[in-house]
Structures are given as structure tokens and as C-alpha cells.
């Protein structure tokens, strides 16, 4: 039975190579700016007992480097991947809006009813992120965890942790590059109860 509170820091990856686009499952590496953003973010946070990361390289490369230098265990969690944007993968936001503005607007207004064409539904995304979240709550490798993942994943994980509907959160919470979100999880009658302690502790994007 859990006794001590668990602190979980959700860290969005830094800027990837290739600029802003709907990359979802695309495996672009971090840019030099992205590396700087993440290093600044962790320099003013922590310490942590373990690092958990999405397997996509814009998250895992930094997580692997940081955990190695800090002597921390690293765990790759496939369920913490970003949403699959389907046919929208690789599109720049302005170009996609020009080509499919109505469909894109419908997605951001109601992602449950209007998923990306050929992509992942909100319920499927929520289901796998919730599965990963609960797995690490059941057997956390320490009392302070750093989770390196993605903007969409962080929004949905917040909803899951706080018992909220992820649909309105997906388009209404700003999660910039290297944004840090801190949660405290306590166990009440054997059930995890999360409290949002901080959100938006981000470095500049330059």
C-alpha cells in the first residue's frame, strides 16, 4: 500500500528539427534549440528518482542523456507517445488550415467527434495514456518522477490525473516546448488523488 505522496513532473520535449508541424508519430530529433530549452528546464527543477520517456527520439534522446549524466534509471513508455495525426502528419499548421480549415477547426473544437482523418481517436489516445499513467502509479520507481513526453499527451494525462474530460483540455491548455507541469499524487482509501501544483514553468523558445 502506498504511504508517501508521489510527485510527477511532466516535461514536454524541446523544439524538434523541422519547425512547427503536426508531427505526432513522426520521429524528428531535437534541434540545437530544443536541447538548450530542455537543459534550462531541468536545471531549475528536480531532483528526481527516475526518468520515464516516450520512445520517440525528440523525448527519448534527451531523457537518455539526462538520466545517464545523473545516474538515474530510464524507462521508455510506449503508451506515452503523441497522438497519431493520420493524414495530417507532417503538415505545417498554416498550410493545413488553408487546405482543410473546416476539418481542423472541427477537431480542435470537438476532438472526440472529429478525429484527424486516418488518425487516432481521442478515446483511443485517452485509453492508452490512462493505461500508462496507472501502470506507473501502481509501481512507481521512486517518489519523484520525471516524465518526458508530448504536448497532446500532457494535456490528456492532466485530464486523467485530475478526473476531467480530456476533450476541452486538448485545445485549451498551452503547453510550449520544455514546459514543466508538476503533479502531487496522494492515496486516499487506496485510490490515487492528484493535485496540480504548477504548470507552464517553461523556458523561452529561442
N, C-alpha and C positions, 0 to 999 in steps of 0.2 A: 504493500500500500504506500502511495506517495505521501510524504510528510512535508518536505521542503517545497517552497514555490519554485517554479521553473521560469526562467527568463529567456525569451526567444527574440532575437533581433533578425528581422527580415531586411536584407540588403539587396537592392536592385543592382544589376550589373551596370558597368560604366558604358560610355559611348562605344558602339562597335564600329568596325570599319565599314564604309559604305554609306554612312549618314543615316538619316531617318527614313525608315520604310517599315512596312508591315512584314517583319521577318519571322515571327512565330517560331516555326521549326527550322528555319534556315540557320546554319551553323557558322555565322560570321564571327571572326575573332574580335577581340577588343582592339580599339585604336590606341595609339600612344596617349591620347587624351583620356580615354577610358581607364587605362591603367592608373594615370595620375589621380583621377577622380576617386577611384576605389581606395587607393593608398591614403589619400587625405581623409576619407570617411572612416576607415578603421583606426587611423592614428588618434582620433578623438573619442573612440568608443572602446567597448570591451572592458576587461578581458573575457575570453570565452574558454569553455572546456572542450569544445568540439566544433567542427565546421561541417555543415550539410549543404550540398550544392546540386542544382540542376546539372545534368550531364552535358548540356550544350556549352561549347567552349567559351562563349562570352561570360559565362559564370564559372565554369569548372577550371579554366586556366588560372584565374586569379585565386580561386579557392584552394587549388593545389599549391600554388606558390606561397600563399599566406600560411596555410597550415604547415607546410614544410619548414618555413622560417621560424614559426612559432612553436614547433614541436607538438602540434595538435593533431588528433585523429581527423581524417577526412572521410565523409560518406557521400557517395553520389546517389541521389534520389530521383529515379526516372519520373515519378509522379509529379515532381516539381517543375517539369518542362512548361514552356509557354503554350498558350492556346495555338492550335493549328488553324491558320487563316485560310487554308484551302487555296482557291483561285486568286486570292489577294496576296499571297506570299510574294515578297519582292517588290511590290508596288510602292512608290513614294506616295505619301498622303495626298499631296495636291493633285497628282496625276490620277490617282484612284478616285478622288472626289469628282474630278472633271469627267471621268469615264463612267462612273457608277455612283453618282452623288446620292440618288434616292435610296439605293440599297445600303450604302454606307451610313447614311443618316438614320435609316430604319434600324440598323444594327446597334448603333450607339444609343438610340432611344429605347429600344426593347430587344436586347441581345438574346433573350430566351425565345422569342417568336421569330427573330430574323437573324439566324446564324450566318457566318460567312459562307458563300457558295462553295460547296465541296469541303467545307472545313468542320471544325469541332463545334458541337452544340454547347451552350452554357451548362446544361445539366451534366453532360459528359465531363466537361472541364471541372466543374464543381465536384463531381463524384471522385475523380482521381486525386484532386488536390486534398479533399477531405480525407481520403484513404491514407495518403502520405502523412498528413498532419496527425491523424490519430495514431498512426504507427509510431511516430517519434515521441508522441506524448506517452504512449504505453511503456516504451523502453528508452527513455532519453539517456544519451551518453554523457551525462553531466547536468549541472544545474543552470548553466548559461550556454546557450547555443547560438551560433551564427548561421543563418540560412541565406545562401546567395542564390537569388533566382530572378524573376522577371516581373515587369510592371503589372501585367494582367494577372499573373499568378499571385502577386502580393495582394491585389485588391480582393481576389476571391478567397485567399487564405484569411484575410481580415474578416470577411463576412462569415466564414466558417467558424473562426475562433470566437467571434462576438455574437454568434447566433442570429445573423442578419441575412436578408435576401441579397445574393450577390448581384442580381440584375441591375439595380440602380447604382451600385457602387462601381461597376465596371467602367462607367464613363464619367464618374463624378468625383473621383479621388485622384488628385495629381500625384504621380509617383515619378519624379525626374530621375535621371541617371544618378546612381550612387546614393539614392535616398535610403535612409535608415528608419525602420519602424520597429518600435520596441513593445513587446507584449509581456505581461506577467501572467502566469497560469497558476492558479491555486486549485486544490482539490477539496470540494465540499460534498460531503456524503459520498465520496468516491468518484465524483464527477468533475471534470476539468471546467473551471470558470476563468475565462481570460479577461484581463483588463488592458486597455490600450494606454500605455504610458507616454509614448511620444511618436510623432510621425512627421516626416518632412525634414529630418536632420540631413540635409543634402549639401554637398559641396557645389560650387559654381560649375557651370557646364563648359567653361573654357579651359 
